Amino acid sequence: MYPEVCALLPDLKDGLLEVLLRHHVSDVRGMELIRIRLPGPAERFYANATVLLDERQQPISKGRAGLVPKVRAGLSRTTILQ
């Protein structure tokens, strides 16, 4: 979805790529949490999980307030659903 939105709304490319990178970092950190948890309880598991959740909440709030409305304004509902 990101490449298509970037192509259709080039002015939002930097913000969209930042969101993509944040998602990637969250995926990597999530996989690290799985590795920590698999062998058994790890002393830092809950601290790492809390930090990951906190890191995700801020960009989600920013996206809802800024980027999401801009994408909705720039693209029709039909285009978004495709």
C-alpha positions as CSV (number, residue, x, y, z in Angstrom):
1,M,0.0,0.0,0.0
2,Y,2.8,2.4,0.8
3,P,4.3,2.5,-2.7
4,E,0.9,3.1,-4.3
5,V,0.0,5.9,-1.9
6,C,3.5,7.5,-2.3
7,A,3.0,7.4,-6.1
8,L,-0.4,9.0,-5.9
9,L,0.5,11.5,-3.2
10,P,4.1,12.4,-3.6
11,D,3.9,15.3,-1.2
12,L,3.3,12.8,1.6
13,K,6.2,10.5,0.7
14,D,8.5,11.4,3.5
15,G,5.8,11.0,6.2
16,L,4.7,7.7,4.6
17,L,8.2,6.3,4.5
18,E,8.7,7.3,8.1
19,V,5.6,5.3,9.0
20,L,6.8,2.3,7.0
21,L,10.2,2.4,8.8
22,R,8.5,2.7,12.2
23,H,6.4,-0.4,11.3
24,H,9.5,-2.3,10.3
25,V,11.3,-1.4,13.5
26,S,8.2,-2.6,15.5
27,D,8.2,-5.9,13.6
28,V,11.9,-6.4,14.4
29,R,11.4,-5.6,18.0
30,G,8.4,-7.9,18.2
31,M,10.4,-10.7,16.8
32,E,13.1,-10.0,19.4
33,L,10.4,-10.2,22.1
34,I,9.4,-13.6,20.8
35,R,13.0,-14.9,20.9
36,I,13.3,-13.5,24.5
37,R,10.1,-15.2,25.6
38,L,10.5,-18.6,23.8
39,P,13.1,-20.2,26.1
40,G,11.1,-19.1,29.2
41,P,10.5,-16.0,31.2
42,A,13.2,-13.4,30.7
43,E,13.8,-10.7,33.3
44,R,13.6,-7.9,30.7
45,F,10.6,-9.2,28.7
46,Y,7.9,-7.1,30.3
47,A,10.1,-3.9,30.2
48,N,10.8,-4.5,26.5
49,A,7.2,-5.1,25.7
50,T,6.1,-1.9,27.5
51,V,8.7,0.1,25.6
52,L,7.5,-1.4,22.3
53,L,3.9,-0.6,23.1
54,D,4.8,3.0,24.1
55,E,6.8,3.5,20.9
56,R,3.8,2.3,18.8
57,Q,1.2,4.5,20.5
58,Q,2.8,7.8,19.7
59,P,3.1,7.3,15.9
60,I,-0.5,5.8,15.8
61,S,-1.8,9.0,17.4
62,K,0.3,11.2,15.1
63,G,-1.0,9.3,12.1
64,R,-4.6,9.6,13.1
65,A,-4.1,13.3,13.6
66,G,-2.0,14.2,10.6
67,L,-1.2,11.7,7.9
68,V,-4.4,9.7,7.7
69,P,-6.6,12.7,7.1
70,K,-4.3,13.9,4.4
71,V,-4.4,10.6,2.6
72,R,-8.2,10.5,2.9
73,A,-8.4,14.1,1.6
74,G,-6.0,13.3,-1.3
75,L,-7.6,10.0,-2.5
76,S,-11.1,8.9,-3.1
77,R,-12.7,6.2,-1.1
78,T,-12.7,3.9,-4.2
79,T,-9.0,4.5,-4.7
80,I,-8.2,3.7,-1.1
81,L,-10.2,0.5,-1.2
82,Q,-8.5,-0.7,-4.3
